[in-house]
Amino acid sequence: MNYLAKKIKVIAIPEGQTMTEYALILATIAVVIASLYQTAGTEVTELVDKVSALL
């Protein structure tokens, strides 16, 4: 196999790239969950305050 064919084979089969992609997807999901948690936490607190005021 010549030099160029070896380089193309290395570029065509990225073995470590999959783990990086999974890490980026996981980080994105974590950021989305954290922001939803903050939003939901604020809404729950407001709801509890409204219920307390009614009592």
HTML snippet that shows the backbone in 3Dmol.js (N, CA, C, O; Angstrom):
<script src="https://3Dmol.org/build/3Dmol-min.js"></script>
<div id="view" style="width:600px;height:400px;position:relative"></div>
<script>
const pdb = `
ATOM      1  N   MET A   1       0.854  -1.175   0.000  1.00  0.00           N
ATOM      2  CA  MET A   1       0.000   0.000   0.000  1.00  0.00           C
ATOM      3  C   MET A   1       0.897   1.234   0.000  1.00  0.00           C
ATOM      4  O   MET A   1       1.837   1.327   0.789  1.00  0.00           O
ATOM      5  N   ASN A   2       0.609   2.149  -0.860  1.00  0.00           N
ATOM      6  CA  ASN A   2       1.468   3.320  -0.942  1.00  0.00           C
ATOM      7  C   ASN A   2       1.120   4.340   0.139  1.00  0.00           C
ATOM      8  O   ASN A   2       0.139   4.181   0.866  1.00  0.00           O
ATOM      9  N   TYR A   3       1.912   5.359   0.231  1.00  0.00           N
ATOM     10  CA  TYR A   3       1.803   6.368   1.289  1.00  0.00           C
ATOM     11  C   TYR A   3       0.451   7.077   1.256  1.00  0.00           C
ATOM     12  O   TYR A   3      -0.177   7.252   2.300  1.00  0.00           O
ATOM     13  N   LEU A   4      -0.002   7.481   0.084  1.00  0.00           N
ATOM     14  CA  LEU A   4      -1.262   8.211  -0.044  1.00  0.00           C
ATOM     15  C   LEU A   4      -2.452   7.341   0.362  1.00  0.00           C
ATOM     16  O   LEU A   4      -3.369   7.821   1.027  1.00  0.00           O
ATOM     17  N   ALA A   5      -2.444   6.098  -0.021  1.00  0.00           N
ATOM     18  CA  ALA A   5      -3.534   5.192   0.342  1.00  0.00           C
ATOM     19  C   ALA A   5      -3.597   4.985   1.848  1.00  0.00           C
ATOM     20  O   ALA A   5      -4.685   4.890   2.414  1.00  0.00           O
ATOM     21  N   LYS A   6      -2.442   4.915   2.502  1.00  0.00           N
ATOM     22  CA  LYS A   6      -2.419   4.772   3.963  1.00  0.00           C
ATOM     23  C   LYS A   6      -3.005   6.015   4.634  1.00  0.00           C
ATOM     24  O   LYS A   6      -3.767   5.897   5.593  1.00  0.00           O
ATOM     25  N   LYS A   7      -2.659   7.195   4.143  1.00  0.00           N
ATOM     26  CA  LYS A   7      -3.179   8.438   4.717  1.00  0.00           C
ATOM     27  C   LYS A   7      -4.695   8.541   4.528  1.00  0.00           C
ATOM     28  O   LYS A   7      -5.405   8.974   5.436  1.00  0.00           O
ATOM     29  N   ILE A   8      -5.184   8.150   3.369  1.00  0.00           N
ATOM     30  CA  ILE A   8      -6.625   8.185   3.116  1.00  0.00           C
ATOM     31  C   ILE A   8      -7.341   7.214   4.048  1.00  0.00           C
ATOM     32  O   ILE A   8      -8.415   7.527   4.562  1.00  0.00           O
ATOM     33  N   LYS A   9      -6.761   6.050   4.266  1.00  0.00           N
ATOM     34  CA  LYS A   9      -7.362   5.068   5.159  1.00  0.00           C
ATOM     35  C   LYS A   9      -7.422   5.605   6.590  1.00  0.00           C
ATOM     36  O   LYS A   9      -8.420   5.394   7.279  1.00  0.00           O
ATOM     37  N   VAL A  10      -6.389   6.285   7.043  1.00  0.00           N
ATOM     38  CA  VAL A  10      -6.367   6.858   8.389  1.00  0.00           C
ATOM     39  C   VAL A  10      -7.430   7.947   8.515  1.00  0.00           C
ATOM     40  O   VAL A  10      -8.109   8.033   9.539  1.00  0.00           O
ATOM     41  N   ILE A  11      -7.577   8.766   7.498  1.00  0.00           N
ATOM     42  CA  ILE A  11      -8.570   9.838   7.528  1.00  0.00           C
ATOM     43  C   ILE A  11      -9.985   9.261   7.446  1.00  0.00           C
ATOM     44  O   ILE A  11     -10.899   9.786   8.081  1.00  0.00           O
ATOM     45  N   ALA A  12     -10.177   8.200   6.681  1.00  0.00           N
ATOM     46  CA  ALA A  12     -11.502   7.635   6.464  1.00  0.00           C
ATOM     47  C   ALA A  12     -12.030   6.873   7.671  1.00  0.00           C
ATOM     48  O   ALA A  12     -13.244   6.709   7.795  1.00  0.00           O
ATOM     49  N   ILE A  13     -11.172   6.404   8.559  1.00  0.00           N
ATOM     50  CA  ILE A  13     -11.599   5.624   9.718  1.00  0.00           C
ATOM     51  C   ILE A  13     -11.173   6.343  10.994  1.00  0.00           C
ATOM     52  O   ILE A  13     -10.163   5.980  11.597  1.00  0.00           O
ATOM     53  N   PRO A  14     -11.919   7.344  11.409  1.00  0.00           N
ATOM     54  CA  PRO A  14     -11.581   8.054  12.648  1.00  0.00           C
ATOM     55  C   PRO A  14     -12.091   7.277  13.859  1.00  0.00           C
ATOM     56  O   PRO A  14     -13.294   7.257  14.120  1.00  0.00           O
ATOM     57  N   GLU A  15     -11.197   6.645  14.593  1.00  0.00           N
ATOM     58  CA  GLU A  15     -11.606   5.795  15.713  1.00  0.00           C
ATOM     59  C   GLU A  15     -11.915   6.605  16.964  1.00  0.00           C
ATOM     60  O   GLU A  15     -12.858   6.272  17.681  1.00  0.00           O
ATOM     61  N   GLY A  16     -11.158   7.650  17.249  1.00  0.00           N
ATOM     62  CA  GLY A  16     -11.365   8.422  18.460  1.00  0.00           C
ATOM     63  C   GLY A  16     -12.442   9.483  18.336  1.00  0.00           C
ATOM     64  O   GLY A  16     -12.841  10.086  19.332  1.00  0.00           O
ATOM     65  N   GLN A  17     -12.907   9.711  17.140  1.00  0.00           N
ATOM     66  CA  GLN A  17     -13.879  10.775  16.909  1.00  0.00           C
ATOM     67  C   GLN A  17     -15.232  10.445  17.533  1.00  0.00           C
ATOM     68  O   GLN A  17     -15.934  11.349  17.987  1.00  0.00           O
ATOM     69  N   THR A  18     -15.605   9.185  17.565  1.00  0.00           N
ATOM     70  CA  THR A  18     -16.903   8.797  18.101  1.00  0.00           C
ATOM     71  C   THR A  18     -17.029   9.160  19.571  1.00  0.00           C
ATOM     72  O   THR A  18     -18.068   9.668  19.993  1.00  0.00           O
ATOM     73  N   MET A  19     -15.996   8.910  20.353  1.00  0.00           N
ATOM     74  CA  MET A  19     -16.041   9.224  21.780  1.00  0.00           C
ATOM     75  C   MET A  19     -16.185  10.725  21.996  1.00  0.00           C
ATOM     76  O   MET A  19     -16.906  11.154  22.897  1.00  0.00           O
ATOM     77  N   THR A  20     -15.516  11.517  21.189  1.00  0.00           N
ATOM     78  CA  THR A  20     -15.626  12.968  21.294  1.00  0.00           C
ATOM     79  C   THR A  20     -17.041  13.428  20.961  1.00  0.00           C
ATOM     80  O   THR A  20     -17.587  14.306  21.629  1.00  0.00           O
ATOM     81  N   GLU A  21     -17.629  12.838  19.933  1.00  0.00           N
ATOM     82  CA  GLU A  21     -18.998  13.197  19.569  1.00  0.00           C
ATOM     83  C   GLU A  21     -19.968  12.854  20.694  1.00  0.00           C
ATOM     84  O   GLU A  21     -20.854  13.646  21.012  1.00  0.00           O
ATOM     85  N   TYR A  22     -19.808  11.691  21.293  1.00  0.00           N
ATOM     86  CA  TYR A  22     -20.672  11.309  22.414  1.00  0.00           C
ATOM     87  C   TYR A  22     -20.498  12.273  23.585  1.00  0.00           C
ATOM     88  O   TYR A  22     -21.475  12.626  24.246  1.00  0.00           O
ATOM     89  N   ALA A  23     -19.281  12.695  23.844  1.00  0.00           N
ATOM     90  CA  ALA A  23     -19.031  13.630  24.944  1.00  0.00           C
ATOM     91  C   ALA A  23     -19.698  14.976  24.671  1.00  0.00           C
ATOM     92  O   ALA A  23     -20.262  15.581  25.583  1.00  0.00           O
ATOM     93  N   LEU A  24     -19.641  15.447  23.434  1.00  0.00           N
ATOM     94  CA  LEU A  24     -20.290  16.718  23.087  1.00  0.00           C
ATOM     95  C   LEU A  24     -21.808  16.620  23.188  1.00  0.00           C
ATOM     96  O   LEU A  24     -22.462  17.548  23.664  1.00  0.00           O
ATOM     97  N   ILE A  25     -22.363  15.509  22.745  1.00  0.00           N
ATOM     98  CA  ILE A  25     -23.808  15.311  22.854  1.00  0.00           C
ATOM     99  C   ILE A  25     -24.224  15.266  24.316  1.00  0.00           C
ATOM    100  O   ILE A  25     -25.223  15.875  24.700  1.00  0.00           O
ATOM    101  N   LEU A  26     -23.466  14.551  25.128  1.00  0.00           N
ATOM    102  CA  LEU A  26     -23.765  14.448  26.554  1.00  0.00           C
ATOM    103  C   LEU A  26     -23.674  15.807  27.243  1.00  0.00           C
ATOM    104  O   LEU A  26     -24.505  16.132  28.091  1.00  0.00           O
ATOM    105  N   ALA A  27     -22.672  16.596  26.881  1.00  0.00           N
ATOM    106  CA  ALA A  27     -22.526  17.933  27.462  1.00  0.00           C
ATOM    107  C   ALA A  27     -23.695  18.832  27.060  1.00  0.00           C
ATOM    108  O   ALA A  27     -24.190  19.606  27.879  1.00  0.00           O
ATOM    109  N   THR A  28     -24.134  18.736  25.818  1.00  0.00           N
ATOM    110  CA  THR A  28     -25.273  19.527  25.357  1.00  0.00           C
ATOM    111  C   THR A  28     -26.542  19.147  26.112  1.00  0.00           C
ATOM    112  O   THR A  28     -27.308  20.015  26.531  1.00  0.00           O
ATOM    113  N   ILE A  29     -26.756  17.853  26.281  1.00  0.00           N
ATOM    114  CA  ILE A  29     -27.928  17.388  27.025  1.00  0.00           C
ATOM    115  C   ILE A  29     -27.870  17.874  28.464  1.00  0.00           C
ATOM    116  O   ILE A  29     -28.892  18.272  29.023  1.00  0.00           O
ATOM    117  N   ALA A  30     -26.690  17.849  29.072  1.00  0.00           N
ATOM    118  CA  ALA A  30     -26.540  18.305  30.455  1.00  0.00           C
ATOM    119  C   ALA A  30     -26.873  19.789  30.586  1.00  0.00           C
ATOM    120  O   ALA A  30     -27.514  20.192  31.556  1.00  0.00           O
ATOM    121  N   VAL A  31     -26.450  20.596  29.633  1.00  0.00           N
ATOM    122  CA  VAL A  31     -26.745  22.035  29.667  1.00  0.00           C
ATOM    123  C   VAL A  31     -28.249  22.272  29.517  1.00  0.00           C
ATOM    124  O   VAL A  31     -28.818  23.114  30.212  1.00  0.00           O
ATOM    125  N   VAL A  32     -28.885  21.541  28.622  1.00  0.00           N
ATOM    126  CA  VAL A  32     -30.330  21.691  28.422  1.00  0.00           C
ATOM    127  C   VAL A  32     -31.087  21.290  29.682  1.00  0.00           C
ATOM    128  O   VAL A  32     -32.014  21.986  30.098  1.00  0.00           O
ATOM    129  N   ILE A  33     -30.700  20.178  30.289  1.00  0.00           N
ATOM    130  CA  ILE A  33     -31.366  19.725  31.513  1.00  0.00           C
ATOM    131  C   ILE A  33     -31.163  20.731  32.639  1.00  0.00           C
ATOM    132  O   ILE A  33     -32.096  21.012  33.391  1.00  0.00           O
ATOM    133  N   ALA A  34     -29.968  21.270  32.764  1.00  0.00           N
ATOM    134  CA  ALA A  34     -29.701  22.250  33.817  1.00  0.00           C
ATOM    135  C   ALA A  34     -30.555  23.503  33.632  1.00  0.00           C
ATOM    136  O   ALA A  34     -31.087  24.036  34.605  1.00  0.00           O
ATOM    137  N   SER A  35     -30.690  23.973  32.405  1.00  0.00           N
ATOM    138  CA  SER A  35     -31.508  25.168  32.173  1.00  0.00           C
ATOM    139  C   SER A  35     -32.987  24.878  32.406  1.00  0.00           C
ATOM    140  O   SER A  35     -33.704  25.721  32.945  1.00  0.00           O
ATOM    141  N   LEU A  36     -33.448  23.700  32.007  1.00  0.00           N
ATOM    142  CA  LEU A  36     -34.839  23.334  32.273  1.00  0.00           C
ATOM    143  C   LEU A  36     -35.090  23.185  33.768  1.00  0.00           C
ATOM    144  O   LEU A  36     -36.155  23.552  34.263  1.00  0.00           O
ATOM    145  N   TYR A  37     -34.125  22.656  34.473  1.00  0.00           N
ATOM    146  CA  TYR A  37     -34.258  22.487  35.921  1.00  0.00           C
ATOM    147  C   TYR A  37     -34.369  23.845  36.610  1.00  0.00           C
ATOM    148  O   TYR A  37     -35.177  24.017  37.522  1.00  0.00           O
ATOM    149  N   GLN A  38     -33.562  24.801  36.177  1.00  0.00           N
ATOM    150  CA  GLN A  38     -33.632  26.139  36.762  1.00  0.00           C
ATOM    151  C   GLN A  38     -34.983  26.790  36.475  1.00  0.00           C
ATOM    152  O   GLN A  38     -35.577  27.405  37.360  1.00  0.00           O
ATOM    153  N   THR A  39     -35.461  26.659  35.258  1.00  0.00           N
ATOM    154  CA  THR A  39     -36.752  27.235  34.889  1.00  0.00           C
ATOM    155  C   THR A  39     -37.883  26.569  35.667  1.00  0.00           C
ATOM    156  O   THR A  39     -38.751  27.250  36.213  1.00  0.00           O
ATOM    157  N   ALA A  40     -37.871  25.250  35.716  1.00  0.00           N
ATOM    158  CA  ALA A  40     -38.918  24.521  36.429  1.00  0.00           C
ATOM    159  C   ALA A  40     -38.854  24.819  37.921  1.00  0.00           C
ATOM    160  O   ALA A  40     -39.894  24.931  38.571  1.00  0.00           O
ATOM    161  N   GLY A  41     -37.668  24.947  38.465  1.00  0.00           N
ATOM    162  CA  GLY A  41     -37.523  25.260  39.882  1.00  0.00           C
ATOM    163  C   GLY A  41     -38.132  26.602  40.227  1.00  0.00           C
ATOM    164  O   GLY A  41     -38.773  26.750  41.268  1.00  0.00           O
ATOM    165  N   THR A  42     -37.937  27.577  39.363  1.00  0.00           N
ATOM    166  CA  THR A  42     -38.509  28.909  39.570  1.00  0.00           C
ATOM    167  C   THR A  42     -40.031  28.846  39.505  1.00  0.00           C
ATOM    168  O   THR A  42     -40.716  29.458  40.325  1.00  0.00           O
ATOM    169  N   GLU A  43     -40.555  28.114  38.540  1.00  0.00           N
ATOM    170  CA  GLU A  43     -42.006  28.003  38.397  1.00  0.00           C
ATOM    171  C   GLU A  43     -42.628  27.272  39.581  1.00  0.00           C
ATOM    172  O   GLU A  43     -43.703  27.653  40.044  1.00  0.00           O
ATOM    173  N   VAL A  44     -41.978  26.242  40.072  1.00  0.00           N
ATOM    174  CA  VAL A  44     -42.487  25.506  41.228  1.00  0.00           C
ATOM    175  C   VAL A  44     -42.482  26.401  42.462  1.00  0.00           C
ATOM    176  O   VAL A  44     -43.433  26.381  43.244  1.00  0.00           O
ATOM    177  N   THR A  45     -41.438  27.174  42.641  1.00  0.00           N
ATOM    178  CA  THR A  45     -41.368  28.097  43.776  1.00  0.00           C
ATOM    179  C   THR A  45     -42.498  29.120  43.712  1.00  0.00           C
ATOM    180  O   THR A  45     -43.132  29.409  44.727  1.00  0.00           O
ATOM    181  N   GLU A  46     -42.751  29.666  42.531  1.00  0.00           N
ATOM    182  CA  GLU A  46     -43.841  30.628  42.368  1.00  0.00           C
ATOM    183  C   GLU A  46     -45.192  29.981  42.658  1.00  0.00           C
ATOM    184  O   GLU A  46     -46.057  30.602  43.277  1.00  0.00           O
ATOM    185  N   LEU A  47     -45.378  28.748  42.218  1.00  0.00           N
ATOM    186  CA  LEU A  47     -46.628  28.037  42.466  1.00  0.00           C
ATOM    187  C   LEU A  47     -46.837  27.800  43.958  1.00  0.00           C
ATOM    188  O   LEU A  47     -47.945  27.981  44.463  1.00  0.00           O
ATOM    189  N   VAL A  48     -45.798  27.403  44.659  1.00  0.00           N
ATOM    190  CA  VAL A  48     -45.885  27.184  46.106  1.00  0.00           C
ATOM    191  C   VAL A  48     -46.199  28.498  46.817  1.00  0.00           C
ATOM    192  O   VAL A  48     -46.988  28.512  47.761  1.00  0.00           O
ATOM    193  N   ASP A  49     -45.601  29.587  46.382  1.00  0.00           N
ATOM    194  CA  ASP A  49     -45.880  30.899  46.979  1.00  0.00           C
ATOM    195  C   ASP A  49     -47.347  31.298  46.780  1.00  0.00           C
ATOM    196  O   ASP A  49     -47.980  31.824  47.695  1.00  0.00           O
ATOM    197  N   LYS A  50     -47.882  31.043  45.579  1.00  0.00           N
ATOM    198  CA  LYS A  50     -49.284  31.367  45.306  1.00  0.00           C
ATOM    199  C   LYS A  50     -50.219  30.535  46.185  1.00  0.00           C
ATOM    200  O   LYS A  50     -51.196  31.054  46.724  1.00  0.00           O
ATOM    201  N   VAL A  51     -49.919  29.254  46.325  1.00  0.00           N
ATOM    202  CA  VAL A  51     -50.746  28.381  47.163  1.00  0.00           C
ATOM    203  C   VAL A  51     -50.667  28.827  48.619  1.00  0.00           C
ATOM    204  O   VAL A  51     -51.679  28.846  49.320  1.00  0.00           O
ATOM    205  N   SER A  52     -49.488  29.179  49.067  1.00  0.00           N
ATOM    206  CA  SER A  52     -49.325  29.659  50.450  1.00  0.00           C
ATOM    207  C   SER A  52     -50.108  30.942  50.684  1.00  0.00           C
ATOM    208  O   SER A  52     -50.690  31.129  51.752  1.00  0.00           O
ATOM    209  N   ALA A  53     -50.126  31.819  49.702  1.00  0.00           N
ATOM    210  CA  ALA A  53     -50.859  33.080  49.834  1.00  0.00           C
ATOM    211  C   ALA A  53     -52.365  32.835  49.901  1.00  0.00           C
ATOM    212  O   ALA A  53     -53.084  33.552  50.597  1.00  0.00           O
ATOM    213  N   LEU A  54     -52.838  31.828  49.180  1.00  0.00           N
ATOM    214  CA  LEU A  54     -54.266  31.509  49.211  1.00  0.00           C
ATOM    215  C   LEU A  54     -54.681  30.911  50.550  1.00  0.00           C
ATOM    216  O   LEU A  54     -55.828  31.068  50.970  1.00  0.00           O
ATOM    217  N   LEU A  55     -53.776  30.241  51.210  1.00  0.00           N
ATOM    218  CA  LEU A  55     -54.094  29.635  52.511  1.00  0.00           C
ATOM    219  C   LEU A  55     -53.966  30.693  53.568  1.00  0.00           C
ATOM    220  O   LEU A  55     -54.186  30.417  54.747  1.00  0.00           O
TER     221      LEU A  55
END
`;
const viewer = $3Dmol.createViewer("view");
viewer.addModel(pdb, "pdb");
viewer.setStyle({}, {cartoon: {color: "spectrum"}});
viewer.zoomTo();
viewer.render();
</script>
